[in-house]
Amino acid sequence: MPKARFRGEFFGADGYQPLNDRRTRLSKFDVAVLRAIDGARTIDEISQVVSSEPEFSERSADDVRAVADRLVRTQLLRWSKIRKADRQIEIENHESQPGATDRLSAPINVLWEPSLHCNLHCAFCYNASGPSGERGNQKLEAIRQFADSGALQLTIIGGEPMMMPDFYDMVHYAEELGMGTEFVTNGWFLDEKSIERLSETEISQLVVSIDGLEETHDRLRGKKGTFKRAIRGVKLLSDAGYEVNVTACLQRCNVAEIEPLIDIVAEAGAARIKLRPMVAEGRAQSIFDQDGLTMAEIERYQPLIRRKKEEYRGRMSVAHRMPATEIGLCACDYNPERPGVIAQFKGTCGIGRLQCYVRVDGGVTPNSTLRDHVLGNIFERPFKQIWQDEAAWAPVRPPNRAGDGTLNF
């Protein structure tokens, strides 16, 4: 199992899964099991460690297995083929703040673009990355601020992270400071050598972007061979034991290729594919009128997506992010037919509560869709102060778990 960290905060001894905002109550025995997991021990070996504590001396391997299985089902833990003896679970306990029922003192996950430099020039890039993209120059300072805030996870995006000469140094630094790491890549630089270097880090999952079948993908990416290299990268990573998530940006030109694309990435060994409609941000603004999907076009493919989800249940997760509707799905959803109005709060949206987005210039925003809604800059004010600034976050942060409201920008 990969490295994981938990904070007992606000809700008591709970574990948080930032991707689906799932909370799981942790008992003392759960915590003991977590502490004994190091990424290499078997269930029997974990049981021996736990039962050596007098309080749990009568607990069996079956008890340990039941805890592990439950935490895997709630997605707080993942079984991994990558076995490393140094992946000790860290349990953090922060002081609770009575009355602040939906306020974390720090985000669970920070999505960060340290550079917009990329080897490709994708037609739909939401932050207009490319060969001449801006490169950040205070990367270690940014990472230190994220860690000092108490953030548990750092997701490195771009640009193309693997192009950065200091990419592995950044990953190691973040991990030394106690954060889990993952990154998003176009797959061009995934080969045996790079995967060997990845094995020296704590990374066990990453995201590869694939946006259609070969001809469509290569055209959208602006370079021939990108599809084959991305699929090869997924297979190499899967064979090496990594959990590979594939993300696809749905557009009018590729939406008819959903079914064969799902089949191809499943064959390559992906653990998950997430389908997301293109948003009119960055370079995508210039093609959105021509290639952006309407709600009717997206809804037309829902039966197919549900069928593929059932077909691959237990083998690969098939997820689809729908745009916001009039009644609202999530505060970070985007509705192409209602520009300027993002969504109504569902009450469980993670932006401003569980995660945020940090631009290459240090600007803190709720997420990539709202990248122009800057709440502060980490090179002018500490990241932790920005996160805890209730006034700055008020427009996008629901008042509580049952809160609702409409975001207008």
N, C-alpha and C positions, 0 to 999 in steps of 0.2 A: 504494500500500500504506500502511496506517496505521502510526503510530508503534509501535515495539516495542523492548523492551530485554531483554537476556540477562545472566545471571550465570554465569560459569564457576566452579562451586562443587561440591565433593565428588566429582562424577563427571568432573571435568575440563572441557574446553570443550564443554559441552552446552547446548542450548536446551531450555527447558521449556514445555510447553503445559499450563496449570493445569486446564483443563476435562476433559482425559482422561489427565493424568499421563504424557504422552508425552515421551520424551527423544530428542533428535537430536544426534548427534556433529557438532560444527562444526570444519571444517578451516580453515586460514589463508585459503584461497581463499573459503570460505563467509563468513568474517568480513569479508573485503574486499568481497564483494558486498553484504553487509548494510550496511556503512558507506556504500556508494554509493547505496543506496536512499533517496530523500527524499520519496516519495509523488507525485512528478510526472514523474520521468525514465522514459523508455522503456527497454526491454531494451538497445537499441543504445547509448543514452546512458549507461546503467549500465556497459556493456562498455567504452566509451571511458574512463570514469573508472578502472575497475579495471586495464585494460591499460596505463594510464600509469605504473603501479607496475612497476619493473624486474622484480620477481619474477614478475609475471603478464603480461608483455608479449606472450607468445605465446598467451594465452588468447583464445578467440573469443566472439562473442555467443552462439553455441550453448552454450558452456560455462556462461555466465552464466544462460542460460535454463534449463538443466538444474538448476542450483542452486536457482533461484527456484521452479521447478516442484516440486522435491523438498520444499522447505520449505513450500510451499503444501499439498502432499499430507499432510505431517505436521502441518498446522494451526499451524505456527509463524508463518506469514505468511498474509495474505489479499489477494487482488486486490480493489481497490476502485474504484468509479467516481468517488470523490471525490479530486480531484487537488490537492494542496497542496504547494508547493515547500519548505515548512519542516519537513516530517516526517522529520527526520534520525533514522536508527537509532542508538541508543546501545548500545555494548557495554561491560558492566561486568565486571570480573574481581575476585572476592573471594578471599581466601586460603582454600585448601582446608584441611579439618580431617581428617587421616588417621584412619581408624577410625570416624568418624561417618558411616557409609554412607547414612543416611537422614535426616540432619538439615540442614535449611536454616537459615542464620543469620537469615533473615527470610522471611515468607511470600511466595509469588508474588502471591497475590490476597487482599485484605481486603474482605469484605462488610460494609458499614457502614450503620447506620440513624441518620442525623443527626436525624431527626424522625419521630414517629408521627402527625403531623398529616396528614389526608387528607380530600379532598372527598367520599369515599364511605364506606360503612359495610358492608363485605362480610361476609356471614354466615360465611365460612370463613377469615377473616384470622388467620394464625398468631400475630401479635403484637398483635392487637386495635387496629389503627390506626383512626382515624376523625376526625370534625370536632373532637373535644375531645382528640385525641391529644397526648401529651407532646412538647415541642419542646426539642431540645438547645441549649445556649447557649455551648459551647466548641468550635465546629466547626473553626475554623482551627487551634486547638491540637491537636485530634485528627488532622487531616490532616498537620500537621507531624510528629507522632509516627510516623505510618505511613510517611512518606517517610524520616524519619531512620533507621527500622529497616532500610531497604533494600527495602521492598515495591515490586513492579513495577506492580501493578494495583490500582485502587480501584473497587469496584462499589458505587454509591450506591443504597440501597433505601429503603423507608419503611414507612409513610406514602407520600405522593405527592411525590417529590422536586421535581417542577416547580412545586409550590405554594410552595416556600420562596423568599422574596424574594432570598435570597443564593445561590440554586442555581448560577447561572452564575459567580458570584464564587468559589464553592467549587471548581467544575470547573477554572477558570483557575488557581487557587492550586495545586491538586494537580498540574496539568500543568507549572506553573512549577517545581515541586519535582521533576519528572522522572517522575511516575507516569502511566501510561495510565489512562483513565477510561471508565466506562460506567455506565448506570443502568437501573433497572427502573421502568416507569410503567404506569398504567392506561389511558393514551392520551387522557384527556379534554382535556388541554391541548396536544395535538399539532395544530398548524395551520401555515399558511405563515409566520407571524411567528415562532413559536417555532423552527421549523426553520431559519429564517434566522439566528437567534441561535446555534443549535447549530453552524451552519457556521463560526462564529467560534472554535469550540473544536477540540480534536483528536479528539473523539468520532467514531467511524465505525461503531459498532454499539451497539445497545441492545435492551432486552427490553420487549415489550408483553404484558400479561396479558390473555388472552381465554379465557373459561371456559364455552363452550357457544354455541349459536345465540342469536339475538337475544332471544327471550322469556326463555329460561333465564338468559342472561348478565345481562340487565337486572334480573331478579328477584334473583339472587344478589348483584349489586352494589348493589341498593337504589335504583336511579335509572334512569329511562327514558332512552334515547338513548345509553347508555354503549357498547353494542355498535357502533352505527353510527360513533360518533366514534373508537373504537379501530381499527376496520377502515379508516376513512378515514386515520387517522394512519399505519397500516402502509403504505398505498399512497403517501401523500405522502413518507414517509421513503424507501421503495424507489425511487420516481421520482427522488429527490434523490441517490441513490447510497449510501444507508446500508444496512448489513447489519442486517436486523431479525430478531430471534429472538422467537418467540411462545411463551409458556408457558401451559399450561392445567392447572387444578387439577381432577382427576377426582373426581367424586362420583356417588352413585347417581342423582342427578337429571339428570346430563349425560353419563354414560358412553355412552349409546346415540347421542349426537350426535357421536361422535369422527370418523366418516368424513366427513360434510358439513362439519364444522369444518375438518378438514385441507384439504379442497378449497377452501374459502373463503379461508383465509389464504394458500394457495399462489397463488390468483388475485390476491390483493392484493399479492403480491410478496415475501412473507416468505422468508428464507433458511433458516429452521429453525423447527420446532415441537417443543416438549418437553412431554410428557404426564406429569404427576406426581400420584399419588394424594394426596388430602387427608390431613393428619396431625392428630391430636387435640391441637392446641396453640392457645393464645389463644382467640379467639372460636369457633373450630371445635369446641372441646370440647363446647359446648352442642348441637351438631347432629350430632356424630360417630356416636352410636348410631343415629340415624335415617338419615343420609346417607353415612356412611363405608363404603368398599368393603371387602369381605372378600377374602382371597387368591383364593378360587374365582371371585369376580366379576371380579377383575382378570385372572386367567389366561384367562377365557372370551374376552377381547378380544385376546389376544396374536396369534392368526392374522390378524385384521383389521389390526392395527398392522404386522405384518410385511409384509402384502400392500401396504399403503399406502407403507411404506418403500421397497419395490422399485419401486412405481409412480412415485414421485417421485425416485428415485435420479438424481443429476446435476442436479436442478432445485431440490429443497428437501430438507433433512435432516429425517427424522422420528425422534425419539428418545423413549424411554419409560423412566422410572425405576421399576423394580419394587421393592416393599417387601422388606425383609430376609427371608430364609428361614431354616430351621433350620441349614442349612450356611453361610449367610451370603453376601451379595453385596458389601456395602461397609459400612464402619463408620458412614456417615452415612445409611444406609437406615433405614426405620422399618417395623415390623411391627405392624399394628393388632391382631393376635391374640396378640401377646406383649408387652404393655405393660411398660415398665421394662427390657426387654432389647433393645438396639438392633440389634446384629448381631455376627457373628464377623468378625474382620479378614480381608479378602481379601488384604491385603499391599500393595495399591496405592491404598488409600483416601487421599484428599488431606487430610482434616481433621487438623490438627496437624502436617502435613508440608508441605503446599503452600498451605493457606488456612485462614482462621478467620473468625469473625463477631464484630462489635462492636456492642453494643446502644446505644440512645440515651443511657443513663446512663453509658456508658464501660465496661460490663462486657464482658470478652472471653470468648467461648464457642467451642466447637469448630465449631458451625454453627447454623443456624436451628432445626433439630429439637431440639438440645440447648441451647436458649437459657437454660434455668434452671441449667445447669451452668457457673457462673461461675468462671473460673480466676484472675481478677484484674481490677482496674479501672485504666484508663489515666490517670485523674485522681488516682489515689492512688499509682501506680507506673508507670514508663515502659513503654510498649507493648513495646519491644524486650526489656526484662527479663522481662516476662510470657511472651513467645514463647519465650525461651530457658530458661525455668524447667522443667527436666526433671521435677522432682517433681510440679509442678502438672499437667503434661500426661500423666503416666504412665498414668492409666486409659484415655485415649483415643488415645494415640500408640503405634502398633505399634513393637516394639523394633527391627525392621529390615524390609526389603522382603519377606522371607519369613515374618515373624512372624505369629502368630495369637493369638487370645484372644477372650473374650466380654465385652462392655461391659454392666455391670449398674448401673442407677441407681435 
